[in-house]
Amino acid sequence: MSPPAIRIDNLVKRYAPPPRAKGEEAEGKLALKGVSFDVPEGSIFGLLGPNGAGKSTLINILAGLVNKTSGACEIWGFDIDEQRRNASRAIGIVPQEIVFDPFFTPYEVLENQGGFYGIPASDRRSEALLEAVRLSDKRDAYARTLSGGMKRRLLVAKAMVHSPPILVLDEPTAGVDVELRRQLWELVARMNREGVTVVLTTHYLEEAEELCDEIAIINHGELIAHKPTRDLVDMAREKIVAVSVASQLSAPPRHDAFRKVELTGESSIEITYDKDEVSAGQVLAILQSQGMTIEDVTTREADLEDVFVQLTGTGA
């Protein structure tokens, strides 16, 4: 079995306390409280959590922008303390913020990044990377003239200049339209098929459910779940059945097996139930026993958002 692309072991980060008056004591914020998980080589791995959960702190530690307080972290087998240079060369980070020199062209952005990593001019892949992210036609345009979506794609190319085997995307589709999100995910999926391990954070849980092989959820600096995506979705116990009946309803039906009942129309209801306690067929049988004639039924399977809310007590 291949070693993990990233290994995180009991990672702790406590930030320095704010200045206080003489004689006062204060503890800094504990952003990570002993987080441990592995990212399998070749996977698309989702790192989820509400705002302030510790995701950005963890990514900034991987990027070398924040020093951990304790614990261990390896990137492609390189310890981030003892082999920082090799660890840095094994990972590319696509940040949330879009920051470029407005007077550099996309080609110059990539060439400068290649020089930063000490890549000889003859070995740089700037043209190929621009083609990969569909920016060849913008090769010589000033970066300030690019659309937001083009800048996002240029950030991906910039992160891949040194051919790292691991790519980390921090909220890559935040604030972008549906078509650009689709293009970005197509690019990410293609890179993954070519062997790149991808770690992503996103608030779009349906994207994480569709793309990720495994997902870790962090809340208040602690790892609260780490499972294959399908197993994580299966943790959601509640299901919803939407029912249309033949007659008008004056009040929602009641039964101990129903977790929640909501009237959605004059003759339609949505019933939430625990799939470990009752089946959809039993829900319908209960309605029929109460004198209702059922005309139409649809069910909704649990999804990642249900699990996320269940585990963290918050929405995305």
Order of alpha helices (4+ residues) and beta strands (2+ residues): beta-beta-beta-alpha-beta-beta-alpha-beta-alpha-alpha-alpha-beta-alpha-beta-alpha-beta-beta-alpha-beta-beta-beta-alpha-beta-alpha
